[in-house]
Amino acid sequence: MAGPVGEVDNLKVDAPPGEEADDGEEDAEEGADTASSLQGRSQKQQRQEETQEEQEEEEDKTASAASQAPAPSPTGEAKGDVEGVDGEEGDPDAAADAGETGAGAAKKRKKKKKKKGSAGVSTCPGGTGSKVAPARGVTGFTDSYVRHGQTEPPTIPVEDLFEEGSFPEGEILEHPRDFNSFRITSEEKRAEERLQYAGLYDKARKAAEVHRQVRRHAQSYIKPGIKLIDMCTTLEEKNRELVRENGLDAGIAFPTGCSLNHVAAHYTPNNGDDTVLKHGDVMKVDFGTQVEGHIIDCAWTVSFDPQFDPLLEAAREATNAGIRNAGIDVPLNEVGAAIQEVMESYEVEINGTTYPVKSMRNLTGHNIGPYDIHAGKSVPIVKGGDSTRMEEGEFFAIETFGSTGRGHVVEDLECSHYMKDINAPRVPLRLPKARQLLSHISKTFGTLAFCRRWLERPDGGSATINGVSGKQEKYVGALKQLCDSGLVNALPPLCDVRGSYVAQYEHTILMRPTCVEVLSRGDDF
Ligand SMILES: [Co+2]
């Protein structure tokens, strides 16, 4: 999920699409200083990037539409391979070839010297499995979870595949900056981890493994022609099954976002919405899992037309840059500057017109607390934000949005996402219907986000909690009253201008005392 909606200006409900007045901010930004974003990188990282840059230039010569191909691990120094896949190489070319309908159609052009690459990021090309996603934007095989003993399609709850205490570790990165170099070997910091964090890591890793398996399965059936409401329902049912939903102790963390094209975030179909995915769409799939309140927030972008490859790559590499630059005591604004630097080094040609890729200036990543998807800190994706620092023990969702539009979102379209305010005031509710709905929301979702579709299920959002008698009837007025009284926040879709395209990639990372763990990293992105 994107945060924070509090920063969205130009609140717009009924204005015709594409007619926002220009607020003039855009122009002020152009041409400003961009120098500071690299200062946090180690020489080693820069060397790795240069190495990869050379490799990529080679690749550009041979296959210009290769952005779906798994990136080679640049120096062989990648740390913290995702569990169980080291040494197993599939056929990465298979992933690149599948769905390739117009090699050469998608040109990757850079405005300036590339400051990019997944150096230091192990993306596990290939891996186990045999099935390739119909969509672009992900690498490897959709059935790669068979290496853990999972069935294809997956049916075994993830907790039955691993011993407690042994859920797979995410990708391990060193904290950036010289002042952090002691951490990875510090005996004191390791002792701190053993004492304070061991149980927590395992729960977060379980949620992350569920996310990986659910999304891998989704990547196998997301193709043009699917009804988005069916896609979301199928994904959410699998999420409940693999996490072994148990009320607020384990389950879905927020509604399945499937925002299309100029819609950047917070769209999921309400009942009656028959939108069908098309070959020319750019869809952000953003969903969450939670185990005892530890939330994994992770997203990728689906497209089928190779002309969008550079847009997807921009967001993917910008997210990876954000991850590489994140660490204890790093100011959030410097992470944002590094993200923007990478994002805006891309341009994309769509139907003969070349667009610069813009970092969305009013969307951000965010820290995550227990049952609290937006716990107060924002990770900007442009330079110039506040210099609050990341701290030990914090979870962050690093998410970036690249746009061919204005690079600025407004609220628009019908609302589907809602969330009880974690700091909700105690407001006396006169209407019994509103009291009843609030009680249902509190027991079923707590402070986790939910959508209208879930209220209308027979179980009202959780069979564990409500059995088959949870369905909410004629609740729209009551829901509006809860929103008006500040108890529940409405989170409407966030949109750039109509006709534009937005791509997003997102991972959840943990500021461990010794290292940064990219909990949700997979062999797909
Ligand atoms: Co998020």
Boltz pocket constraint, residues with backbone or C-beta under 6 A from the ligand:
constraints:
  - pocket:
      binder: B
      contacts: [[A, 1], [A, 2], [A, 3], [A, 297], [A, 298], [A, 364], [A, 365], [A, 366], [A, 397], [A, 399], [A, 506]]
      max_distance: 6.0
